Amino acid sequence: MPFQFQVERELFLKAEGQGQFFAKKGSMVADQAYNSKFKYSKRLLGTNSGNIVGQVINHGMRKVTGENLEIMEVEGQGIVYLADDNSHVTIINLEQGGAWQSVSVESEDLLAFTESCHYGVTIIGSGIISQRGLFTSKLSYNGHGAQVAIKTKGNPLVLQGPCRVDPDAIVAWTGPSPKVKLDVNWKTLIGQTSGESYMYEFNDPNQVVILQPYERESGVKFGMDDKRYTPQEQSSAFGNTFGGSQGHGHGQGHVHDNSGGLGGIIGKFLK
């Protein structure tokens, strides 16, 4: 049976099955192999099936846009436990068609995904006004058993559209990219606003938005200047599983390089 994800004690991701899946590098905390030992290896190119050129392009896009998670490929049979800095874990079950066809999530909040997911990058046209930047990672359904595990600082809040949210607190959403609503007037110039001068607006009633009880420091950040936050534990009895046949929104509990040519370009992508 291919790997399946479950939330264990809110702060752990339990991956059980056989074959392979992909996870944030260094997130493994324990494993129980049924036969031979598990194999953990760095994934140099993309995780998607297809020719080498397509994988290089996909990997390059993620690296250029700053959405390039350091991925390890986990291969074997048994149980693997993952965790990251006391973060709460949420599982999203993708399915073909409908609201759960894909989920957009920033790479800093992505913990793991099964091999039935297509991993790419999508643009947020107005995202430059927040900490999030112009691009975000996108995981799409690419076969039965497509699951995505994300992490949040504290227990997540799950909303269904229509809604408006703070871009610095958002972690993930399903469906199309949000619109941006600005509240800029003379009070903004003299510092007399409420502090909520812009919001992400989701108008599709089928969209699901996941937030964390934490706001990233506002301001435009790019590439290596983007300082990611360090999540911490927050106790709760929340069951963090959403999407697909599991139900909508209901938990289940349990540097500069002088090398040229194609070789030089590929070398940069693989760093």
TIDRENGU-274020 format. One record per residue: residue number from 1; residue in one letter; x, y, z of N, C-alpha, C in turn. Coordinates in steps of 0.2 Angstrom, whole numbers, always signed. Layout:
<rs>
NUM A X Y Z X Y Z X Y Z
...
</rs>
This chain:
<rs>
1 M +4 -6 +0 +0 +0 +0 +4 +6 +0
2 P +3 +11 -4 +7 +17 -4 +6 +21 +2
3 F +11 +25 +3 +11 +29 +10 +5 +33 +11
4 Q +2 +33 +17 -3 +37 +19 -1 +41 +25
5 F -4 +48 +25 -2 +52 +31 -7 +52 +36
6 Q -5 +53 +42 -10 +54 +48 -6 +59 +53
7 V -10 +63 +56 -8 +67 +62 -7 +63 +68
8 E -1 +63 +71 +0 +60 +77 +2 +65 +83
9 R -3 +65 +88 -2 +70 +94 -1 +77 +92
10 E -4 +79 +86 -4 +86 +84 +2 +88 +81
11 L +8 +86 +84 +14 +89 +82 +18 +84 +77
12 F +16 +78 +76 +20 +74 +72 +16 +72 +66
13 L +19 +70 +60 +16 +67 +54 +18 +60 +54
14 K +13 +56 +54 +15 +49 +53 +13 +46 +46
15 A +19 +44 +43 +18 +42 +36 +19 +34 +36
16 E +14 +30 +34 +14 +23 +34 +12 +20 +28
17 G +16 +15 +26 +15 +12 +19 +22 +9 +16
18 Q +22 +9 +9 +28 +7 +6 +28 +11 -1
19 G +35 +11 -3 +36 +15 -9 +40 +21 -7
20 Q +38 +27 -9 +41 +33 -8 +37 +39 -7
21 F +39 +44 -3 +36 +51 -3 +41 +56 -2
22 F +39 +62 -2 +44 +68 -1 +43 +72 +5
23 A +48 +74 +8 +47 +78 +14 +53 +83 +15
24 K +52 +88 +19 +57 +93 +20 +63 +90 +23
25 K +69 +92 +20 +75 +89 +22 +76 +90 +30
26 G +78 +84 +33 +79 +85 +40 +73 +84 +45
27 S +67 +83 +42 +61 +83 +46 +60 +76 +50
28 M +64 +71 +48 +63 +64 +50 +65 +64 +58
29 V +61 +61 +62 +63 +61 +69 +63 +53 +71
30 A +59 +49 +68 +60 +42 +69 +57 +37 +64
31 D +59 +31 +63 +56 +27 +58 +55 +19 +61
32 Q +51 +16 +59 +50 +9 +60 +50 +5 +54
33 A +55 +2 +51 +55 -2 +45 +53 -9 +46
34 Y +49 -11 +41 +46 -18 +41 +51 -23 +39
35 N +55 -21 +33 +59 -26 +31 +66 -23 +31
36 S +69 -20 +26 +76 -17 +26 +75 -9 +29
37 K +80 -6 +30 +80 +1 +32 +77 +6 +27
38 F +75 +11 +30 +72 +16 +26 +78 +20 +22
39 K +77 +22 +16 +83 +26 +13 +80 +33 +12
40 Y +85 +38 +15 +83 +45 +14 +89 +48 +10
41 S +86 +52 +4 +91 +55 +0 +89 +61 -3
42 K +93 +66 -4 +92 +73 -6 +89 +72 -13
43 R +84 +76 -15 +81 +76 -21 +84 +82 -25
44 L +88 +80 -30 +92 +86 -34 +87 +90 -38
45 L +83 +86 -42 +78 +90 -46 +71 +90 -44
46 G +66 +90 -48 +60 +90 -46 +57 +83 -44
47 T +51 +83 -41 +48 +77 -38 +43 +75 -43
48 N +42 +78 -49 +37 +77 -54 +39 +72 -59
49 S +35 +67 -61 +37 +63 -67 +38 +67 -73
50 G +42 +64 -78 +43 +68 -84 +50 +68 -86
51 N +51 +71 -92 +58 +71 -94 +63 +76 -90
52 I +69 +75 -91 +74 +79 -87 +74 +86 -88
53 V +72 +88 -94 +72 +95 -96 +66 +99 -92
54 G +60 +95 -91 +55 +98 -88 +56 +98 -80
55 Q +60 +93 -78 +61 +94 -71 +66 +99 -69
56 V +71 +100 -73 +76 +106 -72 +73 +113 -72
57 I +68 +113 -77 +64 +120 -77 +60 +121 -71
58 N +56 +116 -69 +52 +116 -63 +56 +118 -57
59 H +62 +114 -56 +67 +116 -51 +69 +123 -51
60 G +71 +125 -57 +74 +132 -58 +69 +137 -56
61 M +63 +136 -58 +57 +141 -56 +57 +141 -49
62 R +57 +136 -45 +56 +136 -38 +62 +140 -35
63 K +68 +138 -37 +74 +142 -34 +74 +149 -35
64 V +72 +151 -42 +72 +158 -43 +67 +162 -39
65 T +61 +159 -38 +56 +163 -35 +56 +162 -27
66 G +61 +159 -25 +62 +158 -17 +57 +153 -14
67 E +54 +149 -18 +49 +144 -16 +52 +137 -17
68 N +59 +136 -15 +63 +130 -16 +64 +127 -10
69 L +59 +122 -8 +60 +118 -2 +66 +113 -3
70 E +70 +112 +2 +75 +107 +2 +72 +100 +3
71 I +71 +96 -2 +67 +90 -2 +71 +84 -1
72 M +69 +80 +3 +72 +73 +4 +67 +68 +1
73 E +69 +63 -2 +65 +57 -4 +66 +52 +1
74 V +60 +49 +3 +60 +44 +8 +57 +38 +5
75 E +61 +32 +5 +59 +26 +2 +60 +20 +6
76 G +55 +16 +6 +55 +10 +10 +48 +7 +12
77 Q +48 +3 +17 +42 +1 +19 +41 +1 +27
78 G +36 +4 +30 +35 +4 +37 +32 +11 +39
79 I +34 +13 +44 +32 +20 +47 +37 +25 +48
80 V +36 +31 +46 +41 +36 +47 +37 +42 +50
81 Y +40 +45 +55 +38 +50 +59 +42 +57 +57
82 L +38 +62 +56 +41 +68 +54 +39 +74 +59
83 A +43 +79 +60 +41 +85 +64 +46 +90 +63
84 D +44 +96 +64 +48 +102 +63 +47 +108 +68
85 D +51 +109 +73 +51 +114 +77 +45 +115 +81
86 N +42 +110 +83 +36 +110 +87 +30 +112 +84
87 S +30 +112 +77 +24 +115 +73 +18 +110 +73
88 H +12 +113 +73 +6 +109 +72 +6 +106 +65
89 V +4 +100 +64 +3 +97 +58 -4 +97 +55
90 T -5 +99 +49 -11 +98 +46 -11 +94 +39
91 I -15 +90 +38 -15 +86 +32 -21 +88 +27
92 I -19 +89 +21 -24 +90 +16 -25 +85 +11
93 N -30 +82 +10 -32 +77 +5 -34 +80 -1
94 L -30 +79 -7 -32 +82 -13 -36 +77 -17
95 E -41 +79 -21 -45 +75 -25 -46 +78 -32
96 Q -47 +74 -37 -48 +76 -44 -55 +81 -45
97 G -54 +87 -47 -59 +91 -48 -62 +94 -41
98 G -65 +100 -42 -68 +103 -36 -63 +107 -32
99 A -65 +109 -26 -61 +113 -22 -55 +110 -19
100 W -54 +104 -19 -48 +101 -17 -44 +98 -22
101 Q -44 +101 -28 -40 +99 -34 -32 +101 -32
102 S -31 +107 -29 -25 +109 -27 -25 +113 -21
103 V -19 +114 -18 -18 +119 -13 -12 +123 -14
104 S -12 +129 -12 -6 +134 -13 -4 +135 -5
105 V +3 +134 -5 +6 +135 +2 +13 +137 +1
106 E +15 +142 +5 +22 +144 +5 +27 +139 +7
107 S +33 +138 +4 +37 +133 +5 +39 +132 +12
108 E +40 +138 +16 +41 +137 +23 +36 +133 +27
109 D +30 +133 +25 +25 +130 +28 +23 +123 +26
110 L +27 +120 +21 +26 +114 +18 +31 +108 +22
111 L +28 +103 +24 +31 +98 +28 +33 +92 +23
112 A +27 +89 +20 +28 +83 +16 +23 +82 +11
113 F +23 +78 +6 +18 +77 +1 +19 +70 -2
114 T +14 +66 -4 +15 +60 -7 +17 +61 -15
115 E +19 +55 -18 +21 +55 -25 +16 +56 -30
116 S +9 +56 -27 +4 +57 -32 +2 +65 -32
117 C +6 +69 -30 +5 +76 -30 +10 +79 -35
118 H +8 +84 -39 +12 +88 -44 +14 +94 -40
119 Y +21 +95 -40 +24 +101 -36 +26 +106 -40
120 G +23 +112 -40 +25 +118 -44 +25 +124 -40
121 V +25 +130 -44 +25 +137 -42 +20 +140 -45
122 T +16 +145 -42 +11 +149 -45 +12 +156 -43
123 I +10 +161 -47 +11 +168 -45 +5 +171 -42
124 I +6 +175 -37 +1 +179 -34 +2 +186 -36
125 G -2 +189 -40 +0 +195 -44 +1 +201 -39
126 S -3 +201 -33 -2 +207 -29 +2 +205 -22
127 G +5 +199 -22 +8 +197 -16 +13 +201 -13
128 I +16 +205 -18 +22 +209 -16 +21 +214 -10
129 I +15 +215 -9 +13 +220 -3 +14 +217 +4
130 S +15 +210 +4 +15 +207 +10 +22 +203 +11
131 Q +23 +200 +17 +29 +196 +18 +29 +190 +13
132 R +24 +188 +10 +24 +182 +6 +27 +182 +0
133 G +28 +188 -3 +31 +189 -10 +27 +188 -16
134 L +29 +187 -22 +25 +187 -28 +23 +179 -29
135 F +27 +175 -27 +26 +168 -28 +24 +163 -22
136 T +21 +158 -24 +19 +153 -18 +20 +146 -22
137 S +21 +141 -17 +21 +134 -20 +14 +131 -21
138 K +13 +127 -26 +6 +124 -27 +7 +117 -28
139 L +3 +113 -24 +3 +106 -25 -4 +104 -28
140 S -4 +100 -33 -10 +98 -36 -11 +91 -37
141 Y -17 +89 -37 -19 +81 -38 -16 +78 -44
142 N -13 +73 -43 -10 +70 -49 -11 +62 -49
143 G -16 +60 -45 -17 +53 -44 -20 +51 -37
144 H -22 +45 -37 -25 +43 -31 -20 +43 -25
145 G -23 +45 -19 -18 +46 -13 -14 +52 -12
146 A -16 +57 -16 -12 +64 -16 -14 +67 -9
147 Q -9 +68 -5 -9 +71 +1 -4 +76 +2
148 V -5 +81 +6 +0 +87 +7 -1 +88 +15
149 A +5 +88 +18 +6 +90 +25 +9 +97 +26
150 I +5 +101 +29 +8 +108 +31 +9 +109 +38
151 K +13 +114 +40 +14 +115 +47 +12 +122 +49
152 T +10 +123 +55 +8 +130 +57 +11 +132 +64
153 K +12 +138 +65 +14 +140 +72 +8 +141 +76
154 G +6 +136 +80 +0 +135 +84 -5 +132 +80
155 N -11 +131 +83 -17 +127 +80 -20 +131 +75
156 P -21 +129 +69 -24 +132 +63 -31 +134 +64
157 L -33 +140 +61 -40 +141 +60 -42 +140 +52
158 V -47 +137 +51 -49 +135 +45 -56 +139 +43
159 L -56 +143 +38 -61 +147 +35 -63 +144 +29
160 Q -70 +145 +27 -72 +144 +20 -75 +151 +17
161 G -73 +152 +11 -75 +158 +8 -83 +159 +7
162 P -85 +165 +7 -81 +171 +6 -78 +174 +12
163 C -72 +176 +12 -69 +179 +18 -63 +183 +16
164 R -60 +188 +21 -55 +192 +20 -50 +190 +26
165 V -43 +190 +24 -38 +188 +29 -32 +192 +28
166 D -28 +192 +34 -22 +195 +34 -17 +191 +30
167 P -13 +194 +25 -8 +190 +21 -3 +188 +25
168 D -1 +191 +31 +5 +189 +35 +3 +183 +40
169 A -4 +181 +40 -6 +176 +44 -8 +170 +40
170 I -9 +170 +34 -11 +165 +30 -6 +160 +29
171 V -8 +153 +28 -3 +148 +27 -5 +144 +21
172 A -11 +143 +19 -13 +139 +13 -20 +141 +11
173 W -21 +139 +5 -28 +140 +3 -29 +135 -3
174 T -35 +133 -5 -37 +130 -10 -40 +134 -16
175 G -40 +132 -22 -43 +136 -28 -38 +141 -30
176 P -41 +146 -33 -38 +152 -37 -35 +157 -31
177 S -30 +161 -34 -26 +165 -30 -31 +171 -27
178 P -30 +174 -22 -35 +179 -19 -34 +186 -22
179 K -39 +190 -21 -38 +197 -23 -36 +201 -17
180 V -33 +206 -19 -30 +211 -13 -35 +217 -13
181 K -37 +218 -7 -41 +224 -5 -37 +229 -1
182 L -36 +235 -4 -32 +240 +0 -36 +245 +3
183 D -34 +248 +9 -37 +253 +13 -32 +258 +14
184 V -30 +262 +8 -25 +267 +9 -29 +274 +8
185 N -28 +279 +13 -30 +285 +13 -26 +290 +16
186 W -28 +296 +18 -23 +301 +21 -21 +299 +28
187 K -25 +295 +31 -23 +292 +38 -17 +288 +37
188 T -16 +284 +32 -11 +280 +31 -4 +284 +31
189 L -4 +290 +28 +2 +294 +27 +4 +297 +34
190 I +0 +297 +39 +2 +300 +45 +2 +295 +51
191 G +1 +289 +48 +2 +283 +53 -4 +282 +58
192 Q -10 +284 +56 -16 +284 +60 -21 +278 +58
193 T -18 +273 +54 -23 +268 +52 -23 +262 +58
194 S -28 +257 +56 -28 +252 +61 -23 +247 +61
195 G -19 +247 +56 -13 +242 +55 -15 +237 +50
196 E -21 +237 +48 -24 +232 +43 -25 +236 +36
197 S -20 +238 +33 -21 +242 +27 -23 +238 +21
198 Y -21 +231 +21 -23 +227 +15 -25 +220 +18
199 M -29 +217 +14 -31 +210 +15 -32 +206 +9
200 Y -31 +200 +10 -32 +195 +5 -40 +193 +5
201 E -43 +194 -1 -50 +192 -2 -52 +186 -6
202 F -55 +181 -3 -57 +175 -6 -65 +175 -7
203 N -67 +175 -13 -74 +176 -15 -78 +170 -17
204 D -74 +164 -18 -77 +158 -20 -79 +154 -14
205 P -86 +153 -13 -88 +149 -7 -86 +142 -6
206 N -82 +140 -12 -80 +133 -11 -72 +133 -9
207 Q -69 +139 -8 -62 +139 -6 -62 +138 +1
208 V -56 +135 +3 -54 +134 +10 -48 +138 +12
209 V -47 +141 +17 -42 +146 +19 -39 +143 +26
210 I -33 +142 +26 -30 +140 +33 -25 +146 +35
211 L -26 +148 +42 -23 +153 +45 -19 +150 +51
212 Q -14 +154 +53 -11 +152 +60 -11 +158 +64
213 P -11 +157 +71 -12 +162 +76 -5 +166 +77
214 Y -2 +168 +71 +4 +171 +71 +5 +176 +65
215 E +7 +182 +65 +8 +186 +59 +15 +187 +58
216 R +17 +185 +52 +24 +187 +50 +26 +194 +50
217 E +32 +196 +51 +34 +203 +51 +32 +206 +44
218 S +29 +211 +43 +27 +214 +37 +33 +217 +33
219 G +32 +217 +27 +38 +220 +23 +40 +216 +17
220 V +42 +219 +12 +44 +215 +6 +51 +211 +7
221 K +51 +205 +6 +57 +201 +7 +58 +197 +1
222 F +64 +196 -1 +66 +192 -7 +72 +187 -6
223 G +72 +181 -9 +77 +177 -9 +80 +175 -2
224 M +87 +176 -1 +90 +175 +5 +89 +180 +10
225 D +86 +186 +9 +84 +190 +14 +78 +189 +17
226 D +74 +184 +15 +68 +182 +18 +69 +177 +24
227 K +69 +180 +30 +70 +177 +36 +64 +173 +39
228 R +64 +167 +39 +58 +163 +41 +57 +163 +48
229 Y +51 +162 +50 +49 +162 +57 +51 +155 +60
230 T +51 +154 +67 +53 +148 +70 +46 +146 +74
231 P +42 +141 +72 +36 +139 +75 +37 +137 +82
232 Q +32 +137 +86 +32 +134 +93 +26 +131 +94
233 E +26 +127 +99 +20 +123 +101 +15 +127 +104
234 Q +9 +125 +103 +3 +127 +106 -2 +121 +107
235 S -4 +120 +114 -8 +114 +115 -15 +115 +113
236 S -17 +109 +110 -24 +109 +108 -26 +102 +106
237 A -33 +101 +106 -35 +94 +104 -38 +94 +97
238 F -35 +98 +93 -38 +99 +86 -36 +93 +81
239 G -40 +91 +78 -39 +85 +73 -38 +88 +66
240 N -31 +88 +64 -30 +92 +58 -29 +88 +51
241 T -35 +87 +49 -36 +83 +42 -41 +86 +38
242 F -40 +88 +32 -45 +91 +28 -45 +89 +21
243 G -50 +90 +18 -51 +89 +10 -53 +82 +8
244 G -54 +81 +2 -55 +75 -1 -61 +71 +2
245 S -60 +64 +2 -66 +60 +5 -66 +61 +13
246 Q -61 +64 +16 -61 +65 +23 -65 +70 +26
247 G -68 +74 +21 -73 +79 +23 -70 +86 +23
248 H -74 +91 +21 -72 +98 +20 -71 +102 +27
249 G -65 +103 +29 -64 +107 +35 -66 +103 +42
250 H -67 +97 +42 -68 +93 +48 -62 +89 +50
251 G -59 +89 +56 -53 +85 +58 -55 +78 +59
252 Q -50 +74 +58 -51 +67 +59 -48 +65 +66
253 G -45 +69 +70 -42 +67 +76 -35 +65 +74
254 H -37 +58 +75 -31 +54 +75 -28 +57 +69
255 V +126 +164 -29 +130 +169 -28 +132 +171 -35
256 H +134 +174 -35 +135 +175 -42 +140 +170 -44
257 D +139 +167 -50 +143 +161 -53 +145 +163 -60
258 N +151 +163 -62 +154 +165 -68 +153 +159 -73
259 S +151 +153 -71 +151 +147 -76 +146 +149 -81
260 G +147 +147 -87 +142 +148 -92 +139 +142 -96
261 G +135 +143 -101 +132 +137 -104 +127 +133 -100
262 L +124 +128 -103 +119 +124 -100 +121 +121 -94
263 G +128 +118 -94 +130 +115 -88 +131 +120 -82
264 G +132 +126 -83 +133 +131 -78 +126 +133 -75
265 I +121 +133 -80 +114 +135 -78 +111 +129 -73
266 I +112 +123 -76 +110 +117 -72 +114 +117 -65
267 G +120 +119 -65 +124 +119 -59 +121 +123 -54
268 K +119 +129 -56 +116 +134 -51 +109 +131 -49
269 F +105 +128 -53 +99 +125 -51 +100 +120 -45
270 L +105 +116 -46 +106 +110 -41 +109 +112 -35
271 K +111 +119 -34 +115 +121 -28 +110 +120 -22
</rs>
